[in-house]
Amino acid sequence: MMNAVPEKIAVVMAGGRGTRFWPRSRGHRPKQFLAMVGEETLLNQTVNRLEPDFKPENIYIVTTEDLAAEARRLLPQLPSGNVLTEPEGRNTAPCLALALVTIERAHPEGVMVVLSADHYIGERAAFLQDIETAVQHAATQHELVTFGIRPTHPETGYGYIETSGSGPVLKVQAFREKPPYAKAVEYLTAGNYFWNAGMFIWTLRDMRAEMLRHCPEVLAPLDTWSKAGGDRAQLLDIYRSLPKVSIDYALMEKSSKVAVVPARFPWSDVGSWPAVVEFRKPDEAGNVQEGNTILLDSRNCAVFGGKRLIAASGIEDLIVVDEEDALLICRRDKAQDVKLIVERLEKLGRKDLL
């Protein structure tokens, strides 16, 4: 039986590459290791806002082997063993299955709170209160809980959650894929649709039962590996056999035991350069400038300078990001396509720029 006060275990997914933030975000220094919003890195902000509600020994980071050392350096307050490493990134379902088989031995009655390392969350008190609401619901009702963000505009870049009911916890009717603009307007008008923020709360026992029911091809091989002793050399072969699939598709969209807590805290996935600009105060012409920059007769531009001077005149609606070895110039409405530049560099074999 679950304890009256459930043990909370935070699992922070920190293996993303942040390709939309090239050239500042690189393979060895991805978005979550950068101070994109505020003075601390996004990873540090994610962990720090959990204190003191979560003990350091109950906070786990899941990242790839090549990023583990930097994660440990940034988070010396966590036990070194709490930085779990994937042999390679295979999306969020394998990531969380690995966390499950690793953590459940020490915390069999725990409630897992899954967070992303690269999101902005404001109003910490409201955030922790919403977590507590979700934890209590997961522990007593044995449902998989997610946070829903109330839409502020018809966003086409997020998935949506259709809900029913009222109160602090709602029933999930369906998960909806990223919609075209007209459908996003319908969702906004309807009032019972929320953005899917990719944060989850569930008991470890319920997560296991639902994964074995809906996506055993993800969990069962890792179970076999764990029961055989958890040899690291064997994990790579097992991991390569796992499907590259998100936890949303593998589990949440298939389970009938899903609830949503409407978030009361401000949230942003900080998904591209325009999202970062939203956290800066523009000048009278709508420009945001950081670093060594001069802008003349320019409007609605964001210029992130480095060591050398960036000077521009008569430009509009551009994003400019300077690094020592690369310079990005793109229209603000094309910022999502920065990831395509990274894909092109990969095809060209330019590892020096990745």
C-alpha positions in Angstrom: 0.0 0.0 0.0 1.2 3.5 -0.8 2.4 5.5 2.1 0.3 8.5 3.3 3.1 10.8 2.2 4.4 9.4 -1.1 8.1 9.5 -1.8 8.7 11.9 -4.7 11.5 11.1 -7.2 12.4 13.7 -9.8 13.7 12.4 -13.2 15.1 15.3 -15.3 15.6 14.4 -19.0 18.8 16.2 -20.1 19.9 14.5 -23.3 18.5 16.9 -25.9 20.7 18.6 -28.5 19.0 22.0 -28.9 19.7 22.2 -32.6 17.4 25.2 -33.1 19.8 27.2 -31.0 22.8 26.7 -33.2 25.5 28.1 -33.3 25.4 28.8 -29.6 24.1 25.3 -28.8 26.5 22.5 -29.9 26.9 18.8 -29.3 29.2 19.2 -26.4 27.3 22.3 -25.1 23.6 21.8 -25.7 20.8 24.2 -24.8 20.2 22.8 -21.3 23.8 23.7 -20.4 23.4 27.3 -21.5 22.0 30.3 -19.6 19.3 31.0 -22.3 16.9 32.6 -19.8 18.4 34.1 -16.7 21.9 33.8 -15.3 21.9 30.1 -14.5 21.8 27.3 -17.0 18.4 25.8 -17.8 19.5 22.5 -16.2 20.5 24.3 -13.0 17.3 26.2 -12.9 15.3 23.0 -13.3 17.0 21.3 -10.4 17.1 24.3 -8.1 13.4 25.0 -8.4 12.7 21.5 -6.9 14.4 22.3 -3.6 13.6 21.9 -0.8 10.6 19.7 -1.8 12.9 17.0 -3.3 16.0 15.6 -1.5 19.2 15.8 -3.6 19.4 12.0 -3.5 15.9 11.8 -5.0 16.7 13.9 -8.0 18.0 11.9 -11.0 19.3 13.3 -14.3 19.2 11.1 -17.5 21.6 12.2 -20.2 23.9 10.6 -22.8 27.4 9.4 -21.9 29.1 12.3 -23.6 27.2 14.8 -21.6 27.3 13.1 -18.2 30.5 14.7 -17.0 29.3 18.2 -17.6 26.0 17.4 -15.9 27.8 16.2 -12.8 30.0 19.3 -12.9 27.0 21.6 -13.0 25.2 19.8 -10.3 27.7 18.9 -7.5 24.9 18.8 -4.9 23.6 15.6 -6.5 25.2 12.2 -5.8 27.4 11.3 -8.8 25.4 8.0 -9.3 22.2 10.0 -9.8 23.4 11.1 -13.3 22.1 8.1 -15.3 23.6 7.7 -18.8 22.1 6.4 -22.0 24.5 4.8 -24.5 22.8 6.9 -27.2 19.6 9.0 -27.5 16.6 7.0 -28.6 13.8 9.4 -27.7 11.9 9.7 -24.4 10.3 6.2 -24.0 13.7 4.3 -23.7 15.1 7.2 -21.6 12.3 6.8 -19.0 12.3 3.0 -19.1 16.0 3.1 -18.3 15.3 5.4 -15.4 12.5 3.1 -14.2 14.6 -0.1 -14.0 17.4 1.8 -12.4 15.4 3.7 -9.8 12.7 1.3 -8.7 15.1 -0.9 -6.8 15.9 1.9 -4.3 12.4 3.6 -4.4 9.8 0.8 -5.1 7.0 2.9 -3.6 8.0 6.2 -5.2 6.2 8.6 -7.4 8.2 9.7 -10.4 8.0 13.3 -11.5 9.3 13.6 -15.1 10.7 17.0 -16.2 12.7 18.4 -19.1 16.0 20.1 -18.4 15.5 22.8 -21.0 12.1 24.4 -20.1 11.4 27.7 -18.4 9.0 27.6 -15.5 8.0 30.6 -13.5 6.2 31.1 -10.1 8.0 28.3 -8.3 5.5 28.1 -5.4 2.6 27.4 -7.8 4.7 24.9 -9.7 5.5 22.9 -6.5 1.9 23.1 -5.5 0.8 21.7 -8.9 3.3 18.9 -8.5 1.9 18.0 -5.1 -1.6 17.9 -6.6 -0.4 15.6 -9.4 1.6 13.4 -7.0 -1.4 12.9 -4.7 -3.7 12.1 -7.6 -1.2 9.6 -9.1 -0.6 7.9 -5.7 -4.3 7.6 -4.8 -6.1 7.2 -8.2 -3.3 5.2 -9.9 -3.5 7.3 -13.1 -0.7 8.6 -15.3 -0.8 12.4 -14.8 0.5 15.1 -17.1 0.5 18.9 -16.9 -1.5 20.9 -19.4 -0.6 24.5 -20.3 -3.6 26.7 -21.0 -3.1 28.1 -24.6 -2.6 31.8 -24.9 -2.6 31.8 -28.7 -3.3 29.3 -31.6 0.1 27.6 -31.5 0.8 25.1 -34.3 4.1 23.9 -32.8 2.7 22.0 -29.8 0.6 18.9 -29.3 -2.7 19.4 -27.5 -4.6 17.5 -24.8 -8.4 17.4 -25.1 -10.0 17.2 -21.6 -13.3 16.9 -19.8 -14.5 17.6 -16.3 -13.6 20.4 -13.9 -11.5 21.0 -10.8 -7.7 20.7 -10.2 -7.5 17.4 -12.1 -9.2 16.7 -15.4 -9.8 13.6 -17.5 -7.9 13.2 -20.7 -10.1 12.5 -23.7 -7.5 12.5 -26.4 -4.0 13.6 -27.3 -4.0 15.7 -30.5 -1.1 16.1 -32.9 0.4 19.5 -33.8 -2.6 21.1 -35.6 -2.8 23.4 -38.6 -3.6 27.0 -37.8 -7.4 26.8 -38.3 -7.6 23.8 -36.0 -5.4 25.5 -33.4 -7.9 28.4 -33.4 -10.7 25.9 -32.8 -8.8 24.4 -29.8 -8.2 27.8 -28.4 -11.9 28.8 -28.7 -13.2 25.5 -27.3 -11.5 26.1 -23.9 -11.0 22.4 -23.0 -7.7 21.9 -24.9 -4.3 22.4 -23.3 -0.8 22.4 -24.7 1.1 19.2 -23.9 4.2 20.3 -21.9 5.8 16.9 -21.8 5.9 16.6 -18.0 4.6 13.5 -16.3 3.8 12.2 -12.8 3.1 8.5 -12.0 3.9 5.9 -9.4 6.7 3.6 -10.4 4.4 0.6 -10.1 1.8 2.1 -12.4 4.3 3.2 -14.9 5.7 -0.3 -15.0 2.3 -1.9 -15.4 1.2 0.5 -18.2 4.5 0.2 -20.1 4.3 -3.6 -20.0 0.7 -3.4 -21.2 1.2 -0.8 -24.0 4.9 -0.8 -25.0 6.6 -4.0 -23.7 9.1 -3.8 -26.6 10.6 -0.8 -24.8 10.6 -2.0 -21.2 11.1 -5.8 -21.4 14.6 -5.8 -22.9 15.8 -3.4 -20.2 14.1 -5.6 -17.6 16.1 -8.5 -18.8 19.3 -6.4 -18.8 18.7 -5.1 -15.3 17.9 -8.6 -13.9 21.1 -10.0 -15.4 23.1 -7.5 -13.4 23.0 -4.3 -15.5 26.3 -4.7 -17.3 27.2 -1.5 -19.1 28.9 -3.2 -22.0 25.6 -5.1 -22.8 23.5 -2.0 -22.5 24.6 -0.5 -25.8 23.5 -3.6 -27.8 20.2 -3.7 -26.0 19.7 0.0 -26.5 20.2 -0.2 -30.2 17.5 -2.8 -30.4 14.9 -0.4 -28.8 12.6 1.6 -30.9 13.1 5.3 -31.2 9.8 6.4 -29.8 8.5 9.1 -27.5 6.7 8.3 -24.2 3.7 10.3 -25.5 3.3 7.9 -28.5 4.4 4.7 -26.8 2.4 5.1 -23.6 0.3 8.2 -22.9 -1.7 8.1 -26.2 -2.5 4.4 -25.6 -3.3 4.3 -21.9 -6.9 4.8 -20.7 -5.6 5.8 -17.2 -4.5 9.3 -18.0 -5.3 12.6 -16.2 -4.1 16.2 -16.6 -3.5 18.9 -14.1 -4.0 22.4 -15.6 -0.8 24.2 -14.8 -1.1 27.5 -12.8 2.6 28.4 -13.5 4.1 30.3 -16.5 5.8 27.9 -18.9 7.8 28.0 -22.0 9.7 25.2 -23.8 12.2 27.8 -24.9 12.1 26.1 -28.3 13.8 28.5 -30.6 15.5 31.9 -30.7 12.2 33.9 -30.8 11.2 32.3 -27.5 14.5 33.5 -25.9 13.7 37.0 -27.3 10.4 37.0 -25.3 12.4 37.1 -22.1 14.3 40.2 -23.1 13.1 43.8 -23.0 13.1 45.3 -26.5 14.0 48.9 -27.3 11.6 51.4 -28.8 12.1 49.9 -32.3 11.5 46.4 -31.1 15.1 45.3 -31.1 16.9 43.1 -28.6 20.6 43.4 -28.4 23.2 41.5 -26.4 26.9 41.7 -26.6 29.0 43.8 -28.9 26.4 45.3 -31.2 25.4 48.5 -33.0 22.0 48.7 -34.8 20.9 51.7 -36.8 17.5 52.3 -38.5 16.5 48.7 -37.7 13.3 47.2 -36.4 12.2 44.0 -34.7 15.6 42.4 -34.8 17.4 40.2 -32.2 21.2 40.4 -32.2 23.3 38.2 -29.9 26.8 39.3 -30.3 30.1 37.7 -29.3 33.6 39.0 -29.1 33.6 40.9 -32.4 31.4 43.8 -33.2 28.2 43.2 -35.1 27.0 46.4 -36.8 23.9 46.6 -39.0 21.8 49.3 -40.6 18.3 49.1 -42.1 17.5 45.5 -41.3 14.1 44.2 -40.1 12.7 41.0 -38.5 16.1 39.2 -38.3 17.8 37.1 -35.8 21.6 37.3 -35.7 23.8 35.1 -33.5 27.6 35.3 -33.5 30.0 32.7 -32.3 33.8 32.6 -32.9 33.5 30.0 -35.7 30.0 30.6 -37.1 27.5 33.4 -37.7 23.7 32.8 -37.9 21.4 35.2 -39.8 17.8 34.2 -40.3 14.3 35.8 -40.5 12.4 35.6 -37.3 9.7 33.6 -38.9 12.2 31.0 -40.1 13.9 30.4 -36.7 12.5 26.9 -36.5 14.5 26.0 -39.6 17.8 26.5 -37.9 17.7 22.8 -37.1 17.8 22.3 -40.9 21.2 24.1 -41.0 22.5 21.6 -38.4 21.2 18.7 -40.6 23.0 20.2 -43.6 26.2 20.5 -41.6 25.9 16.9 -40.6 25.5 15.8 -44.3 28.6 17.9 -45.2 30.6 16.2 -42.4 31.3 19.5 -40.6 31.7 18.0 -37.2 33.9 21.0 -36.3 30.7 23.1 -36.4 28.4 20.7 -34.6 
